[in-house]
Amino acid sequence: MKVISKPVEVIAHCTVSGIPQPIRFRITDKKEEDVVVKISKIIEITEEKLAGNKMYVYRCESKINGRQKILELKYELSTCLWYLYKI
């Protein structure tokens, strides 16, 4: 997987315990066009601290350009921002 670490717009829902679950996200590609990627499956959710900021790390499976890919999304709790971290 290649590290990208780009901010993305995400549509998510929250569980009863308050943990957000991503459904799909939008990213701008190299041609400056918006691409919507649907999350097929959440494989794993972990917590980490990066520079003292608590984050949820989501390892997901998605179909991009007709191919199944594994990717990582990060959710920063203090700022409520989502990042596409690895693809």
Secondary structure, 3 states (H helix, E strand, C coil): CCEEEEEEEEEEEECCCCCEEEEEEEEECCCCCEEEEEEEEEEEEEEEEECCEEEEEEEEEEEECCEEEEEEEEEECCCCEEEEEEC
